[in-house]
Amino acid sequence: MKKWQKMIATVAGVTLAGAFLVGANAQKVEAASSKTTIKLWVPTGAKASYQEVVKEFEKENSGYKVKIVESNDSKAQENVKKDPSKAADVFSLPHDQLGQLVESGVIQEIPDTYTKEIKANDTDQAIAGAQYKGKTYAFPFGIESQVLFYNKSKLSAEDVASYETITSKATFGATFKQMNAYATAPLFMSVGDTLFGADGETVDGTNWGNEAGVSVLQWISDQKSNKGFVNLTSENVMSKFGDGSVAAIESGPWDFAAAQKAIGAENLGVAAYPTVTIGGKTVQQKAFLGVKLYAVNQAPAGSDTKRIAASYKLAAKLTSAESQKNQFTYEGRNIVPANKEVQASSEVQSDALAQAVIKMASSSDYTVVTPKLSQMTTFWTESAALLSDTYNGKITADQYLSKLQQFDEDLADAK
């Protein structure tokens, strides 16, 4: 081989060796980085609101970086279960997905230190949302309930305390022809019936097939002849509220801005649910309560116990009093806090919507924590059909009891 050819071969060999070393080092750096990077899934539209608290966490836990990704938390269960090892270390979710995630082994009971902090700092209803079969699996950071929106030019604060007064002095609107089970089904719990038992976790614990349940179906049917009741569709709720066709509706914080726009902020009143007379008895109307949570998925960390511990610290930081206050005051978030200290703050106390939600979430007198069982999928479908068929006259009064008893059996047999 000529001298110049030997030189080229030597240079090429050195270059290849150098490239190999650079590549190997890059892989090592990337692997090391992935071990110290905690992936965080926050609700859609929430990334900016968590930047500061994440920076504080990184300062307090040197060596760890947090990668924030926005994700549709209503699909948290689906997205995490696809491949837990590639999902987020910490992720947000609605509490009703908790049971299925626990049953599938995706999330574990949180360390006792954090359980004690949650029990000391958050409301009883929020704590219930973070628990499954008596154990705490996640960290609450917000509560959500439907409330009553009403037009103050048509109804007073005293008027809206009673459904009968609302419908005698003005009009109430709801979607009964195409029933929204989320909004209407809690009427059964209002009269003392249970959904999956008093704890919401007993598969065969639904008992709507009784006299109280029959009275609810009769009440729903009676609204067709109630001059103060207006049937709405999901598409025209706000337009009918805006044009005065209805003076009161029930919805959640997600519709607050739309309600203000419909009738003007100065005319919009917000209150807890009214009482209602069903079967000759006046009862407090109840709603489903939702609890917003953060949970830890240990799979991405594998056997790295330090990373798992850091993930729990991050979840606790994201749901601290400071962070919950920020989630309430940060423009565009307005998450009603689960933390008792933050609920007592001047910012929350002076907010009419927050106060109505907090009152609804204050006890089981006003709300039922939405059950976490997988059988809820069957519940949503069958209850909507049962209630709408009653309003539309497809089920007659003499069939009410048997239909409700069959409903109870269907839920008990659901998987």
C-alpha positions in Angstrom: 0.0 0.0 0.0 1.3 3.4 -0.9 2.2 5.9 1.9 -0.7 8.3 1.1 -3.2 5.4 1.0 -2.0 4.3 4.5 -2.4 7.8 5.8 -6.0 8.0 4.5 -6.8 4.6 6.0 -5.4 5.7 9.4 -7.3 9.0 9.4 -10.5 7.1 8.4 -10.0 4.6 11.2 -9.4 7.4 13.7 -12.5 9.3 12.5 -14.7 6.2 12.7 -13.4 5.4 16.2 -14.0 9.0 17.2 -17.5 8.9 15.8 -18.2 5.7 17.6 -17.1 7.2 20.9 -19.1 10.4 20.3 -22.2 8.3 19.5 -21.6 6.0 22.5 -21.2 9.0 24.8 -24.3 10.7 23.4 -26.3 7.5 24.1 -24.9 7.5 27.7 -25.9 11.1 28.2 -29.3 10.5 26.7 -29.8 7.5 29.0 -28.7 9.4 32.0 -30.9 12.3 31.1 -34.0 10.0 30.7 -33.4 8.6 34.2 -33.5 12.1 35.7 -36.3 13.4 33.6 -39.8 13.1 35.0 -42.5 13.2 32.4 -45.6 15.2 33.6 -49.0 15.1 31.8 -51.1 18.2 32.7 -54.6 19.0 31.5 -55.0 20.5 28.0 -54.4 24.3 28.2 -52.7 24.1 31.6 -49.0 23.9 30.7 -48.3 27.6 31.2 -50.0 27.7 34.6 -47.7 25.0 36.0 -44.3 26.5 34.8 -43.5 28.3 38.0 -44.3 25.4 40.4 -42.3 23.0 38.2 -39.3 25.4 38.4 -39.6 25.4 42.2 -39.7 21.6 42.2 -36.5 21.4 40.0 -34.7 23.8 42.4 -35.7 21.8 45.4 -34.8 18.5 43.8 -31.5 19.1 42.0 -30.7 16.6 39.3 -34.3 16.1 38.2 -35.9 17.9 35.3 -39.6 17.9 34.5 -40.9 17.6 30.9 -44.4 19.1 30.8 -46.8 17.7 28.2 -50.5 18.7 27.8 -52.8 15.8 27.6 -56.6 15.3 27.5 -57.1 14.0 31.1 -60.5 12.6 30.2 -58.5 10.0 28.3 -55.9 9.5 31.0 -56.8 5.9 31.8 -56.8 5.0 28.1 -53.5 6.7 27.4 -51.6 5.4 30.4 -52.8 1.8 30.1 -51.7 1.6 26.4 -48.1 1.3 27.6 -47.5 2.4 31.3 -43.7 2.2 30.8 -43.8 4.9 28.1 -46.5 7.0 29.7 -46.0 9.9 32.2 -44.5 9.5 35.6 -47.1 11.9 37.0 -50.5 12.6 35.3 -53.8 14.3 35.9 -57.1 12.5 35.7 -60.7 12.7 36.8 -61.3 10.7 39.9 -63.9 8.4 38.3 -61.1 6.6 36.4 -59.2 5.8 39.6 -60.8 2.4 40.2 -60.0 0.9 36.9 -56.4 2.2 37.1 -55.9 0.6 40.5 -57.6 -2.7 39.4 -55.3 -2.9 36.4 -52.2 -2.4 38.6 -51.1 0.9 36.9 -51.1 2.9 40.1 -50.3 2.0 43.7 -51.3 3.3 47.1 -49.4 6.5 47.9 -46.9 6.7 50.7 -48.5 7.2 54.2 -46.8 10.6 54.7 -48.8 12.0 51.7 -52.0 10.3 52.8 -51.8 12.1 56.1 -51.2 15.4 54.5 -54.2 15.0 52.2 -56.5 14.0 55.0 -55.3 17.1 57.0 -55.5 19.6 54.2 -58.3 18.6 51.8 -62.1 18.4 52.1 -63.8 15.1 53.0 -65.5 14.8 49.6 -62.2 15.4 47.8 -60.5 12.8 49.9 -63.2 10.3 49.1 -62.5 11.0 45.4 -58.8 10.2 45.9 -59.6 6.9 47.6 -60.5 3.4 46.4 -61.6 0.7 48.7 -60.5 2.7 51.7 -56.9 3.4 50.5 -55.6 6.7 49.0 -54.1 6.4 45.5 -53.9 10.0 44.2 -53.6 13.7 45.1 -56.6 16.0 44.9 -56.2 19.4 43.4 -59.7 20.5 42.5 -63.4 19.9 42.8 -66.2 20.1 40.3 -70.0 20.1 40.6 -73.0 21.3 38.6 -74.7 24.4 40.1 -77.8 26.5 39.4 -77.4 29.4 36.9 -80.3 31.9 37.0 -81.4 35.2 35.6 -81.5 37.7 38.4 -83.9 39.9 36.5 -86.5 37.1 36.7 -85.7 35.3 39.9 -84.4 36.3 43.3 -81.9 34.4 45.5 -84.9 33.4 47.7 -86.8 32.1 44.7 -84.1 29.7 43.5 -84.0 27.9 46.8 -86.9 25.8 45.7 -87.6 24.1 42.3 -91.3 24.6 42.8 -90.9 28.4 43.3 -88.6 28.6 40.2 -91.2 26.9 38.0 -94.2 28.8 39.4 -92.6 32.2 39.1 -90.5 31.6 35.9 -89.1 28.7 34.0 -86.5 26.0 34.4 -84.9 24.3 31.4 -83.2 20.9 31.1 -82.5 18.2 28.5 -85.1 15.5 29.3 -86.2 14.4 25.8 -82.6 13.4 25.2 -81.7 12.8 28.8 -78.4 13.8 30.3 -77.9 11.2 33.0 -75.0 13.0 34.5 -77.4 15.9 35.4 -80.6 14.0 36.2 -79.7 10.6 37.6 -78.7 12.0 41.0 -82.4 12.6 41.7 -82.5 8.9 42.8 -79.8 9.6 45.4 -81.8 12.7 46.4 -84.6 10.5 47.6 -82.3 8.1 49.5 -81.5 5.4 46.9 -77.9 4.4 46.2 -75.7 3.9 43.2 -73.3 1.0 43.7 -74.0 1.1 47.4 -73.5 3.9 49.9 -69.7 3.8 49.2 -70.1 3.8 45.4 -68.0 0.7 45.2 -70.5 -2.2 45.7 -71.3 -3.7 42.3 -74.7 -5.1 43.4 -75.5 -2.1 45.6 -77.8 -0.1 43.3 -81.4 -0.1 44.7 -83.5 2.1 42.5 -86.2 -0.5 42.2 -88.3 0.7 45.1 -91.1 3.1 45.9 -88.7 6.1 46.1 -87.3 5.2 42.7 -90.8 5.0 41.2 -91.5 8.4 42.6 -88.5 9.8 40.7 -89.7 8.4 37.4 -93.2 9.8 38.1 -91.7 13.2 38.8 -89.7 13.1 35.5 -92.9 12.2 33.6 -94.8 14.9 35.3 -92.5 17.6 34.0 -94.1 17.3 30.6 -97.2 19.0 32.0 -95.4 21.4 34.2 -95.8 24.9 32.6 -92.7 26.1 34.3 -90.5 23.3 32.8 -88.9 23.7 29.3 -87.3 20.8 27.5 -84.0 21.8 25.9 -81.5 20.2 23.6 -77.7 20.2 24.2 -77.4 22.6 21.3 -79.9 25.3 22.4 -79.4 25.5 26.2 -77.5 28.8 26.1 -79.6 30.4 23.4 -82.8 29.7 25.3 -81.2 31.0 28.5 -80.1 34.1 26.6 -83.5 34.9 24.9 -85.4 34.5 28.2 -87.2 31.2 27.3 -85.7 29.8 30.5 -84.8 31.7 33.6 -82.8 28.9 35.3 -80.6 26.0 34.2 -78.2 23.6 35.9 -74.7 23.3 34.6 -71.1 23.4 35.7 -68.1 25.9 35.8 -67.3 24.9 32.2 -70.4 26.8 31.1 -70.0 29.9 33.4 -68.5 32.1 30.7 -71.1 31.1 28.2 -73.9 31.8 30.7 -72.4 35.3 31.4 -72.3 36.0 27.7 -75.9 34.8 27.2 -77.6 37.1 29.7 -74.9 39.5 30.8 -72.6 39.2 33.8 -74.8 41.6 35.8 -77.8 39.4 35.4 -76.2 36.0 36.1 -76.8 34.5 39.5 -75.2 31.3 40.8 -76.5 29.2 43.5 -76.4 25.7 45.0 -79.1 23.3 43.8 -82.6 23.9 45.0 -84.8 21.6 47.0 -87.4 19.6 45.0 -90.6 17.9 46.0 -90.7 14.3 44.8 -93.4 11.8 45.8 -94.8 14.3 48.3 -91.5 14.7 50.1 -89.3 17.8 49.8 -85.6 16.8 49.5 -82.3 18.5 48.6 -81.6 17.9 45.0 -78.1 16.3 44.6 -75.5 16.4 41.8 -72.5 14.2 41.0 -69.2 15.5 42.4 -66.0 15.3 40.4 -62.5 15.4 41.9 -59.5 16.4 39.9 -56.4 14.3 40.8 -52.7 13.8 40.1 -51.5 10.2 40.2 -48.0 8.6 40.0 -47.2 5.9 37.5 -44.2 4.0 38.7 -43.6 2.0 35.5 -41.4 4.5 33.6 -38.9 4.6 36.5 -38.6 0.8 36.7 -36.6 -0.1 39.7 -35.3 3.5 40.2 -36.7 4.1 43.6 -35.2 7.6 43.7 -37.1 8.7 40.6 -40.3 7.2 42.0 -39.9 9.1 45.2 -39.2 12.3 43.2 -42.4 11.7 41.2 -44.4 11.5 44.5 -42.8 14.8 45.6 -43.8 16.4 42.3 -47.4 15.2 42.6 -47.5 16.6 46.1 -46.0 19.9 44.9 -48.6 20.2 42.1 -51.4 19.8 44.6 -50.0 21.9 47.4 -52.0 24.9 48.8 -49.8 27.3 46.8 -50.3 25.4 43.6 -54.1 25.0 44.1 -54.4 28.8 44.8 -52.5 29.4 41.5 -54.8 27.0 39.6 -57.8 29.0 40.9 -56.4 32.5 40.2 -54.4 31.9 37.0 -56.3 33.4 34.1 -58.3 30.8 32.2 -57.9 28.0 34.8 -60.4 28.8 37.6 -60.1 25.4 39.2 -62.1 25.4 42.4 -59.7 24.1 45.1 -60.0 21.0 47.2 -57.7 22.4 49.9 -59.5 23.8 52.9 -57.0 26.6 53.5 -57.3 27.9 49.9 -61.1 27.6 50.1 -61.0 30.0 53.0 -58.9 32.6 51.1 -60.4 36.0 50.2 -60.0 35.2 46.5 -62.2 32.1 46.7 -64.6 33.5 49.3 -65.4 36.5 47.1 -66.1 34.3 44.0 -69.8 33.4 43.6 -69.2 30.5 41.3 -66.6 29.0 43.6 -68.8 29.4 46.6 -71.7 27.6 44.9 -69.4 24.7 43.9 -67.9 24.5 47.4 -71.3 24.5 49.0 -72.4 21.7 46.7 -69.2 19.8 47.5 -69.3 20.4 51.2 -71.1 17.2 52.1 -73.2 14.3 50.9 -76.3 16.4 51.5 -75.6 18.1 48.2 -73.4 15.8 46.1 -72.6 12.1 45.5 -69.0 11.4 44.6 -69.2 9.8 41.1 -68.5 6.1 41.5 -65.1 4.8 40.1 -66.2 1.3 39.1 -65.9 0.1 35.4 -69.6 -0.7 35.6 -70.3 3.1 35.2 -70.0 2.6 31.5 -73.1 0.5 31.6 -74.7 2.9 34.0 -74.4 6.0 31.7 -76.0 4.2 28.8 -78.8 2.4 30.5 -79.8 5.2 32.9 -80.0 7.7 30.0 -82.3 5.4 28.1 -84.5 4.6 31.1 -85.0 8.3 32.1 -85.5 9.6 28.5 -88.0 6.8 27.7 -89.9 7.7 30.9 -90.2 11.4 29.9 -91.0 10.5 26.3 -93.8 8.2 27.4 -92.3 5.0 26.1 -92.4 3.6 29.6 -95.8 3.8 31.4 -96.4 4.2 35.1 -97.3 0.5 35.6 -93.9 -0.4 34.2 -91.8 1.9 36.4 -91.0 -0.6 39.2 -90.2 -3.6 37.0 -88.0 -1.4 34.7 -86.1 -0.1 37.7 -85.7 -3.6 39.2 -84.3 -4.8 35.9 -82.0 -1.8 35.8 -80.6 -2.8 39.3 -80.0 -6.3 38.0 -78.3 -5.1 34.8 -75.8 -3.0 36.8 -75.1 -5.8 39.2 -74.3 -8.1 36.3 -72.3 -5.6 34.3 -68.5 -6.1 33.9 
